[in-house]
Protein backbone atom coordinates (compact mmCIF):
# COMPACT_ATOMS: atom_id res chain seq x y z
CA UNK A 1 0.00 0.00 0.00
CA UNK A 2 2.91 2.32 0.75
CA UNK A 3 4.12 2.10 -2.85
CA UNK A 4 0.60 2.88 -4.07
CA UNK A 5 0.49 6.06 -1.97
CA UNK A 6 3.93 7.09 -3.19
CA UNK A 7 2.90 6.56 -6.79
CA UNK A 8 -0.30 8.58 -6.27
CA UNK A 9 1.62 11.38 -4.55
CA UNK A 10 4.22 11.49 -7.31
CA UNK A 11 1.52 11.56 -9.99
CA UNK A 12 -0.39 14.42 -8.34
CA UNK A 13 2.83 16.33 -7.61
CA UNK A 14 3.77 16.09 -11.28
CA UNK A 15 0.36 17.31 -12.39
CA UNK A 16 0.45 20.26 -10.00
CA UNK A 17 3.95 21.22 -11.09
CA UNK A 18 2.81 21.28 -14.73
CA UNK A 19 0.03 23.76 -14.00
CA UNK A 20 0.56 27.41 -14.86
CA UNK A 21 1.76 29.35 -11.77
CA UNK A 22 -1.12 31.85 -12.11
CA UNK A 23 -3.64 29.01 -12.08
CA UNK A 24 -1.94 27.46 -9.06
CA UNK A 25 -2.04 30.79 -7.23
CA UNK A 26 -5.72 31.31 -8.05
CA UNK A 27 -6.57 27.75 -6.97
CA UNK A 28 -4.74 28.33 -3.68
CA UNK A 29 -6.61 31.60 -3.17
CA UNK A 30 -9.96 29.90 -3.78
CA UNK A 31 -9.03 27.00 -1.49
CA UNK A 32 -8.11 29.35 1.36
CA UNK A 33 -11.25 31.44 0.88
CA UNK A 34 -13.49 28.37 0.89
CA UNK A 35 -11.50 26.01 3.13
CA UNK A 36 -14.30 25.35 5.59
CA UNK A 37 -16.86 24.44 2.93
CA UNK A 38 -14.31 22.38 0.97
CA UNK A 39 -13.37 20.34 4.05
CA UNK A 40 -17.03 19.65 4.85
CA UNK A 41 -17.71 18.59 1.27
CA UNK A 42 -14.56 16.45 1.14
CA UNK A 43 -15.52 14.46 4.24
CA UNK A 44 -19.16 14.19 3.15
CA UNK A 45 -18.02 12.49 -0.06
CA UNK A 46 -15.32 10.39 1.58
CA UNK A 47 -17.71 9.02 4.22
CA UNK A 48 -20.05 7.58 1.58
CA UNK A 49 -17.27 6.07 -0.53
CA UNK A 50 -16.75 2.44 0.56
CA UNK A 51 -13.16 2.46 -0.75
CA UNK A 52 -12.06 5.74 0.82
CA UNK A 53 -11.71 4.56 4.41
CA UNK A 54 -8.31 3.01 3.74
CA UNK A 55 -6.97 6.43 2.68
CA UNK A 56 -8.00 8.08 5.94
CA UNK A 57 -6.04 5.83 8.27
N, C-alpha and C positions, 0 to 999 in steps of 0.2 A: 504494500500500500504506500510505503514511503516513496518508492520510485514513481508511483503514479502521481502523487502530490508534487514531486519535484518536476515531473514532466509538465503537469498542468501549470505550475508556477512559471516555468521557463517559457511555455507557450504564451501565456498572458503577458508576461514581461516583454517578450518580443513584440507582441501586438501593440502594447502601450508605447513602446519606444519608437515604433514606426509612425505613430500618430503625429500630426502637425502640432508643434508646441502651442500654438494659439488655441487649438481645439482642446488640448490637454488642460490648458489653463482655464478655459471656459467650463470644461467638465468639472474641474476641481472647484471652481466658484459655485457652480450649481449644486454640487454634492455638499459643500459646506452650508449653503443657504437652506438646503432641504434635508439635512442630515437626519433629523428626527423622523420625518415622514419616511425617508428611504429605509431607515433601520426597521421601522414598524412593518413596512411592506416586505422587506427582505425576510424577516422572521415569519410573517404570515404565510408567505409562499413556501419557505423551507419547512415549516411545521406540517404542511399537507403533502409534502413530497416524501414518499416512502423510502427513497434512496438517499435523501439528504442527511439523515441522522448521522451516518458515518463520517460526514465532513465536519460535523459540529463537535466532535469529541476531541 
